[in-house]
Amino acid sequence: MSNKITLLIFTVFFSLSSFATISKAEKEVLIKLNQTTNGDKWINKWDLSLPMNKWYGVKVVDDKVVSINLKNNNLTGRIPVEITTLLNLQELNLGTNLLNGEIPLNIGNLKALQILDLSFNKLTGFIPVSICTLPNLQVLVLDRNILSGELPLQIGKLSMLESLSLYENSFQGSLPLSIYELKSLKTLSLYSNRFTGKLSPSVGNLILLENLNLFDNDFKGQVPLELEKLAHLKKLNISYNLFSGLVSNKLSLLDKLNMTMRNEIGNVVSLPVIKG
């Protein structure tokens, strides 16, 4: 009997010690974030003497940090790589700040992550391939940065992704074929980048798509008629690209600028509409 009591006490003590260790480790990561992004100049500052769940924008569940939302809080500097050790993190929103540098390469360590919003900053570099290994990611928002390069070929592995928003960056190259495997996707916003190549007829596989915005890129070729099959598509803007050929009246009316394109010499032209 005494052995059982001793074992129980040891188990409880070990569990409490483990939680305390986790809490301490995660607290150190948050302090690093605070220091690296000039926390003394934040709009909503942290009182580090208080428990973590009292810190602005931090949500703690069962002694684990599950959400950091510091949007529009005057963060400057770089995103510390240590943030990728918060393995229970479900939301990371550092949007609308003044962050620079690159997205941490091992961001893919955050397997619980559902929402990643780093938009409206000054981030440079490319999208780390490891992002494509986030099995629970539903929202990826990287708008209005200085990001470049091509989209990762493996982006189609984000099977839970509902919103992919990358507008006003300097991304280039053709869209990876795997992007047409994102069957949960509802919003695809890539406007004002440098994308090239053709829009594949496989776009018809994005059966839940509601909003498609490819405005102001260099896509070319025929506008896929498969877009008409997207029953949920409510917003469409693929104008100011290099698309050519005939388009249906339905797609022309749906497009925000009625399929107004640029030709090879930069002149503005309207695509001819299929009669009937």
Contacts in CASP RR format, 6 or more apart in sequence:
PFRMAT RR
TARGET T0000
AUTHOR 0000-0000-0000
METHOD contacts of the structure
MODEL  1
MSNKITLLIFTVFFSLSSFATISKAEKEVLIKLNQTTNGDKWINKWDLSL
PMNKWYGVKVVDDKVVSINLKNNNLTGRIPVEITTLLNLQELNLGTNLLN
GEIPLNIGNLKALQILDLSFNKLTGFIPVSICTLPNLQVLVLDRNILSGE
LPLQIGKLSMLESLSLYENSFQGSLPLSIYELKSLKTLSLYSNRFTGKLS
PSVGNLILLENLNLFDNDFKGQVPLELEKLAHLKKLNISYNLFSGLVSNK
LSLLDKLNMTMRNEIGNVVSLPVIKG
19 63 0 8 1.000
22 63 0 8 1.000
22 64 0 8 1.000
23 52 0 8 1.000
23 63 0 8 1.000
25 85 0 8 1.000
26 52 0 8 1.000
26 64 0 8 1.000
26 65 0 8 1.000
26 86 0 8 1.000
27 52 0 8 1.000
28 82 0 8 1.000
29 65 0 8 1.000
29 80 0 8 1.000
29 82 0 8 1.000
29 83 0 8 1.000
29 85 0 8 1.000
29 86 0 8 1.000
30 46 0 8 1.000
30 52 0 8 1.000
30 55 0 8 1.000
30 58 0 8 1.000
30 65 0 8 1.000
30 68 0 8 1.000
31 48 0 8 1.000
32 80 0 8 1.000
32 82 0 8 1.000
32 83 0 8 1.000
33 68 0 8 1.000
33 79 0 8 1.000
33 80 0 8 1.000
33 82 0 8 1.000
33 83 0 8 1.000
34 42 0 8 1.000
34 46 0 8 1.000
34 48 0 8 1.000
36 77 0 8 1.000
36 78 0 8 1.000
36 79 0 8 1.000
36 80 0 8 1.000
37 75 0 8 1.000
37 76 0 8 1.000
37 77 0 8 1.000
37 78 0 8 1.000
37 79 0 8 1.000
37 80 0 8 1.000
37 97 0 8 1.000
37 99 0 8 1.000
38 75 0 8 1.000
38 76 0 8 1.000
38 77 0 8 1.000
39 45 0 8 1.000
39 46 0 8 1.000
39 75 0 8 1.000
41 74 0 8 1.000
41 76 0 8 1.000
42 56 0 8 1.000
42 70 0 8 1.000
42 73 0 8 1.000
42 74 0 8 1.000
42 75 0 8 1.000
43 72 0 8 1.000
43 73 0 8 1.000
43 74 0 8 1.000
44 56 0 8 1.000
44 57 0 8 1.000
44 70 0 8 1.000
44 73 0 8 1.000
45 56 0 8 1.000
46 55 0 8 1.000
46 56 0 8 1.000
47 54 0 8 1.000
47 55 0 8 1.000
48 55 0 8 1.000
51 60 0 8 1.000
52 58 0 8 1.000
52 60 0 8 1.000
52 65 0 8 1.000
53 59 0 8 1.000
53 60 0 8 1.000
56 70 0 8 1.000
56 73 0 8 1.000
57 67 0 8 1.000
57 68 0 8 1.000
57 69 0 8 1.000
57 70 0 8 1.000
58 65 0 8 1.000
58 67 0 8 1.000
58 68 0 8 1.000
59 65 0 8 1.000
59 66 0 8 1.000
59 67 0 8 1.000
59 68 0 8 1.000
59 69 0 8 1.000
59 91 0 8 1.000
60 66 0 8 1.000
61 88 0 8 1.000
64 88 0 8 1.000
65 86 0 8 1.000
65 88 0 8 1.000
65 89 0 8 1.000
66 88 0 8 1.000
66 89 0 8 1.000
66 90 0 8 1.000
66 91 0 8 1.000
66 112 0 8 1.000
67 89 0 8 1.000
67 90 0 8 1.000
67 91 0 8 1.000
67 92 0 8 1.000
68 83 0 8 1.000
68 86 0 8 1.000
68 89 0 8 1.000
68 91 0 8 1.000
68 92 0 8 1.000
68 93 0 8 1.000
68 94 0 8 1.000
69 91 0 8 1.000
69 93 0 8 1.000
70 93 0 8 1.000
70 94 0 8 1.000
70 95 0 8 1.000
70 97 0 8 1.000
71 93 0 8 1.000
71 94 0 8 1.000
71 95 0 8 1.000
71 96 0 8 1.000
71 97 0 8 1.000
71 117 0 8 1.000
72 95 0 8 1.000
72 96 0 8 1.000
72 97 0 8 1.000
73 97 0 8 1.000
74 97 0 8 1.000
74 98 0 8 1.000
75 94 0 8 1.000
75 97 0 8 1.000
75 98 0 8 1.000
75 99 0 8 1.000
76 97 0 8 1.000
76 98 0 8 1.000
76 99 0 8 1.000
76 100 0 8 1.000
77 98 0 8 1.000
77 99 0 8 1.000
77 100 0 8 1.000
77 101 0 8 1.000
78 99 0 8 1.000
78 100 0 8 1.000
78 101 0 8 1.000
78 102 0 8 1.000
79 94 0 8 1.000
79 99 0 8 1.000
79 101 0 8 1.000
79 103 0 8 1.000
79 104 0 8 1.000
79 118 0 8 1.000
79 123 0 8 1.000
80 104 0 8 1.000
81 104 0 8 1.000
81 105 0 8 1.000
81 106 0 8 1.000
83 89 0 8 1.000
83 92 0 8 1.000
83 104 0 8 1.000
84 104 0 8 1.000
84 106 0 8 1.000
84 107 0 8 1.000
84 108 0 8 1.000
84 109 0 8 1.000
84 110 0 8 1.000
85 109 0 8 1.000
86 110 0 8 1.000
87 109 0 8 1.000
87 110 0 8 1.000
87 111 0 8 1.000
87 112 0 8 1.000
88 112 0 8 1.000
89 110 0 8 1.000
89 112 0 8 1.000
89 113 0 8 1.000
90 112 0 8 1.000
90 113 0 8 1.000
90 114 0 8 1.000
90 115 0 8 1.000
90 136 0 8 1.000
91 113 0 8 1.000
91 114 0 8 1.000
91 115 0 8 1.000
92 110 0 8 1.000
92 113 0 8 1.000
92 115 0 8 1.000
92 116 0 8 1.000
92 117 0 8 1.000
92 118 0 8 1.000
93 115 0 8 1.000
93 116 0 8 1.000
93 117 0 8 1.000
94 117 0 8 1.000
94 118 0 8 1.000
94 121 0 8 1.000
95 117 0 8 1.000
95 118 0 8 1.000
95 119 0 8 1.000
95 120 0 8 1.000
95 121 0 8 1.000
95 141 0 8 1.000
96 119 0 8 1.000
96 120 0 8 1.000
96 121 0 8 1.000
97 120 0 8 1.000
97 121 0 8 1.000
98 121 0 8 1.000
98 122 0 8 1.000
99 118 0 8 1.000
99 121 0 8 1.000
99 122 0 8 1.000
99 123 0 8 1.000
100 121 0 8 1.000
100 122 0 8 1.000
100 123 0 8 1.000
100 124 0 8 1.000
101 122 0 8 1.000
101 123 0 8 1.000
101 124 0 8 1.000
101 125 0 8 1.000
102 123 0 8 1.000
102 124 0 8 1.000
102 125 0 8 1.000
102 126 0 8 1.000
103 118 0 8 1.000
103 123 0 8 1.000
103 125 0 8 1.000
103 127 0 8 1.000
103 128 0 8 1.000
103 131 0 8 1.000
103 142 0 8 1.000
103 147 0 8 1.000
104 128 0 8 1.000
105 128 0 8 1.000
105 130 0 8 1.000
106 128 0 8 1.000
106 130 0 8 1.000
107 116 0 8 1.000
107 128 0 8 1.000
107 130 0 8 1.000
107 131 0 8 1.000
107 134 0 8 1.000
108 128 0 8 1.000
108 130 0 8 1.000
108 131 0 8 1.000
108 133 0 8 1.000
108 134 0 8 1.000
109 130 0 8 1.000
110 134 0 8 1.000
111 133 0 8 1.000
111 134 0 8 1.000
111 135 0 8 1.000
111 136 0 8 1.000
112 136 0 8 1.000
113 134 0 8 1.000
113 136 0 8 1.000
113 137 0 8 1.000
114 136 0 8 1.000
114 137 0 8 1.000
114 138 0 8 1.000
114 139 0 8 1.000
114 160 0 8 1.000
115 137 0 8 1.000
115 138 0 8 1.000
115 139 0 8 1.000
116 131 0 8 1.000
116 134 0 8 1.000
116 137 0 8 1.000
116 139 0 8 1.000
116 140 0 8 1.000
116 141 0 8 1.000
117 139 0 8 1.000
117 141 0 8 1.000
118 141 0 8 1.000
118 142 0 8 1.000
118 145 0 8 1.000
119 141 0 8 1.000
119 142 0 8 1.000
119 143 0 8 1.000
119 144 0 8 1.000
119 145 0 8 1.000
119 165 0 8 1.000
120 143 0 8 1.000
120 144 0 8 1.000
120 145 0 8 1.000
121 144 0 8 1.000
121 145 0 8 1.000
122 145 0 8 1.000
122 146 0 8 1.000
123 142 0 8 1.000
123 145 0 8 1.000
123 146 0 8 1.000
123 147 0 8 1.000
124 145 0 8 1.000
124 146 0 8 1.000
124 147 0 8 1.000
124 148 0 8 1.000
125 146 0 8 1.000
125 147 0 8 1.000
125 148 0 8 1.000
125 149 0 8 1.000
126 147 0 8 1.000
126 148 0 8 1.000
126 149 0 8 1.000
126 150 0 8 1.000
127 142 0 8 1.000
127 147 0 8 1.000
127 151 0 8 1.000
127 152 0 8 1.000
128 152 0 8 1.000
129 152 0 8 1.000
129 154 0 8 1.000
131 137 0 8 1.000
131 140 0 8 1.000
131 152 0 8 1.000
131 158 0 8 1.000
132 152 0 8 1.000
132 154 0 8 1.000
132 155 0 8 1.000
132 156 0 8 1.000
132 157 0 8 1.000
132 158 0 8 1.000
133 154 0 8 1.000
133 157 0 8 1.000
134 158 0 8 1.000
135 159 0 8 1.000
135 160 0 8 1.000
136 160 0 8 1.000
137 158 0 8 1.000
137 160 0 8 1.000
137 161 0 8 1.000
138 160 0 8 1.000
138 161 0 8 1.000
138 162 0 8 1.000
138 163 0 8 1.000
138 184 0 8 1.000
139 161 0 8 1.000
139 162 0 8 1.000
139 163 0 8 1.000
140 158 0 8 1.000
140 161 0 8 1.000
140 163 0 8 1.000
140 164 0 8 1.000
140 165 0 8 1.000
140 166 0 8 1.000
141 163 0 8 1.000
141 165 0 8 1.000
142 165 0 8 1.000
142 166 0 8 1.000
142 169 0 8 1.000
143 165 0 8 1.000
143 166 0 8 1.000
143 167 0 8 1.000
143 168 0 8 1.000
143 169 0 8 1.000
143 189 0 8 1.000
144 167 0 8 1.000
144 168 0 8 1.000
144 169 0 8 1.000
145 169 0 8 1.000
146 169 0 8 1.000
146 170 0 8 1.000
147 166 0 8 1.000
147 169 0 8 1.000
147 170 0 8 1.000
147 171 0 8 1.000
148 169 0 8 1.000
148 170 0 8 1.000
148 171 0 8 1.000
148 172 0 8 1.000
149 170 0 8 1.000
149 171 0 8 1.000
149 172 0 8 1.000
149 173 0 8 1.000
150 171 0 8 1.000
150 172 0 8 1.000
150 173 0 8 1.000
150 174 0 8 1.000
150 176 0 8 1.000
151 166 0 8 1.000
151 171 0 8 1.000
151 175 0 8 1.000
151 176 0 8 1.000
151 179 0 8 1.000
152 176 0 8 1.000
153 176 0 8 1.000
153 178 0 8 1.000
154 176 0 8 1.000
154 178 0 8 1.000
155 164 0 8 1.000
155 176 0 8 1.000
155 178 0 8 1.000
155 179 0 8 1.000
155 182 0 8 1.000
156 176 0 8 1.000
156 178 0 8 1.000
156 179 0 8 1.000
156 181 0 8 1.000
156 182 0 8 1.000
157 178 0 8 1.000
158 182 0 8 1.000
159 181 0 8 1.000
159 182 0 8 1.000
159 183 0 8 1.000
159 184 0 8 1.000
160 184 0 8 1.000
161 182 0 8 1.000
161 184 0 8 1.000
161 185 0 8 1.000
162 184 0 8 1.000
162 185 0 8 1.000
162 186 0 8 1.000
162 187 0 8 1.000
162 208 0 8 1.000
163 185 0 8 1.000
163 186 0 8 1.000
163 187 0 8 1.000
164 182 0 8 1.000
164 185 0 8 1.000
164 187 0 8 1.000
164 188 0 8 1.000
164 189 0 8 1.000
164 190 0 8 1.000
165 187 0 8 1.000
165 189 0 8 1.000
166 189 0 8 1.000
166 190 0 8 1.000
166 193 0 8 1.000
167 189 0 8 1.000
167 190 0 8 1.000
167 191 0 8 1.000
167 192 0 8 1.000
167 193 0 8 1.000
167 213 0 8 1.000
168 191 0 8 1.000
168 192 0 8 1.000
168 193 0 8 1.000
169 192 0 8 1.000
169 193 0 8 1.000
170 193 0 8 1.000
170 194 0 8 1.000
171 190 0 8 1.000
171 193 0 8 1.000
171 194 0 8 1.000
171 195 0 8 1.000
172 193 0 8 1.000
172 194 0 8 1.000
172 195 0 8 1.000
172 196 0 8 1.000
173 194 0 8 1.000
173 195 0 8 1.000
173 196 0 8 1.000
173 197 0 8 1.000
174 195 0 8 1.000
174 196 0 8 1.000
174 197 0 8 1.000
174 198 0 8 1.000
175 195 0 8 1.000
175 197 0 8 1.000
175 199 0 8 1.000
175 200 0 8 1.000
177 200 0 8 1.000
177 202 0 8 1.000
179 188 0 8 1.000
180 200 0 8 1.000
180 202 0 8 1.000
180 203 0 8 1.000
180 204 0 8 1.000
180 205 0 8 1.000
180 206 0 8 1.000
181 205 0 8 1.000
182 206 0 8 1.000
183 205 0 8 1.000
183 206 0 8 1.000
183 207 0 8 1.000
183 208 0 8 1.000
184 208 0 8 1.000
185 206 0 8 1.000
185 208 0 8 1.000
185 209 0 8 1.000
186 208 0 8 1.000
186 209 0 8 1.000
186 210 0 8 1.000
186 211 0 8 1.000
186 232 0 8 1.000
187 209 0 8 1.000
187 210 0 8 1.000
187 211 0 8 1.000
188 206 0 8 1.000
188 209 0 8 1.000
188 211 0 8 1.000
188 212 0 8 1.000
188 213 0 8 1.000
188 214 0 8 1.000
189 211 0 8 1.000
189 213 0 8 1.000
190 213 0 8 1.000
190 214 0 8 1.000
190 217 0 8 1.000
191 213 0 8 1.000
191 214 0 8 1.000
191 215 0 8 1.000
191 216 0 8 1.000
191 217 0 8 1.000
191 237 0 8 1.000
192 215 0 8 1.000
192 216 0 8 1.000
192 217 0 8 1.000
193 216 0 8 1.000
193 217 0 8 1.000
194 217 0 8 1.000
194 218 0 8 1.000
195 214 0 8 1.000
195 217 0 8 1.000
195 218 0 8 1.000
195 219 0 8 1.000
196 217 0 8 1.000
196 218 0 8 1.000
196 219 0 8 1.000
196 220 0 8 1.000
197 218 0 8 1.000
197 219 0 8 1.000
197 220 0 8 1.000
197 221 0 8 1.000
198 219 0 8 1.000
198 220 0 8 1.000
198 221 0 8 1.000
198 222 0 8 1.000
199 214 0 8 1.000
199 219 0 8 1.000
199 221 0 8 1.000
199 223 0 8 1.000
199 224 0 8 1.000
199 238 0 8 1.000
199 243 0 8 1.000
200 224 0 8 1.000
201 224 0 8 1.000
201 225 0 8 1.000
201 226 0 8 1.000
202 226 0 8 1.000
203 209 0 8 1.000
203 212 0 8 1.000
203 224 0 8 1.000
203 226 0 8 1.000
203 227 0 8 1.000
203 230 0 8 1.000
204 224 0 8 1.000
204 226 0 8 1.000
204 227 0 8 1.000
204 229 0 8 1.000
204 230 0 8 1.000
206 230 0 8 1.000
207 230 0 8 1.000
207 231 0 8 1.000
207 232 0 8 1.000
208 232 0 8 1.000
209 230 0 8 1.000
209 232 0 8 1.000
209 233 0 8 1.000
210 232 0 8 1.000
210 233 0 8 1.000
210 234 0 8 1.000
210 235 0 8 1.000
211 233 0 8 1.000
211 234 0 8 1.000
211 235 0 8 1.000
211 236 0 8 1.000
212 227 0 8 1.000
212 230 0 8 1.000
212 233 0 8 1.000
212 235 0 8 1.000
212 236 0 8 1.000
212 237 0 8 1.000
212 238 0 8 1.000
213 235 0 8 1.000
213 236 0 8 1.000
213 237 0 8 1.000
213 238 0 8 1.000
214 237 0 8 1.000
214 238 0 8 1.000
214 241 0 8 1.000
215 237 0 8 1.000
215 238 0 8 1.000
215 239 0 8 1.000
215 240 0 8 1.000
215 241 0 8 1.000
215 256 0 8 1.000
215 257 0 8 1.000
216 240 0 8 1.000
216 241 0 8 1.000
217 240 0 8 1.000
217 241 0 8 1.000
218 241 0 8 1.000
218 242 0 8 1.000
219 238 0 8 1.000
219 241 0 8 1.000
219 242 0 8 1.000
219 243 0 8 1.000
220 241 0 8 1.000
220 242 0 8 1.000
220 243 0 8 1.000
220 244 0 8 1.000
221 242 0 8 1.000
221 243 0 8 1.000
221 244 0 8 1.000
221 245 0 8 1.000
222 243 0 8 1.000
222 244 0 8 1.000
222 245 0 8 1.000
223 238 0 8 1.000
223 243 0 8 1.000
223 245 0 8 1.000
223 247 0 8 1.000
223 251 0 8 1.000
223 259 0 8 1.000
223 271 0 8 1.000
225 248 0 8 1.000
225 251 0 8 1.000
227 233 0 8 1.000
227 236 0 8 1.000
227 251 0 8 1.000
228 248 0 8 1.000
228 250 0 8 1.000
228 251 0 8 1.000
233 254 0 8 1.000
235 256 0 8 1.000
236 251 0 8 1.000
236 254 0 8 1.000
236 255 0 8 1.000
236 256 0 8 1.000
237 255 0 8 1.000
237 256 0 8 1.000
237 257 0 8 1.000
238 255 0 8 1.000
238 259 0 8 1.000
239 255 0 8 1.000
239 256 0 8 1.000
239 257 0 8 1.000
239 258 0 8 1.000
239 259 0 8 1.000
239 260 0 8 1.000
239 261 0 8 1.000
240 257 0 8 1.000
240 260 0 8 1.000
240 261 0 8 1.000
240 262 0 8 1.000
241 261 0 8 1.000
241 262 0 8 1.000
242 261 0 8 1.000
242 262 0 8 1.000
242 263 0 8 1.000
242 264 0 8 1.000
243 259 0 8 1.000
243 261 0 8 1.000
243 271 0 8 1.000
244 261 0 8 1.000
244 263 0 8 1.000
244 271 0 8 1.000
245 271 0 8 1.000
245 272 0 8 1.000
246 271 0 8 1.000
246 272 0 8 1.000
246 273 0 8 1.000
246 274 0 8 1.000
247 259 0 8 1.000
247 271 0 8 1.000
247 272 0 8 1.000
247 273 0 8 1.000
247 274 0 8 1.000
248 273 0 8 1.000
248 274 0 8 1.000
249 273 0 8 1.000
249 274 0 8 1.000
249 275 0 8 1.000
249 276 0 8 1.000
251 259 0 8 1.000
252 258 0 8 1.000
252 259 0 8 1.000
252 271 0 8 1.000
252 273 0 8 1.000
258 270 0 8 1.000
259 270 0 8 1.000
259 271 0 8 1.000
259 273 0 8 1.000
260 268 0 8 1.000
260 269 0 8 1.000
260 270 0 8 1.000
261 268 0 8 1.000
261 269 0 8 1.000
261 270 0 8 1.000
261 271 0 8 1.000
262 268 0 8 1.000
262 269 0 8 1.000
263 269 0 8 1.000
END
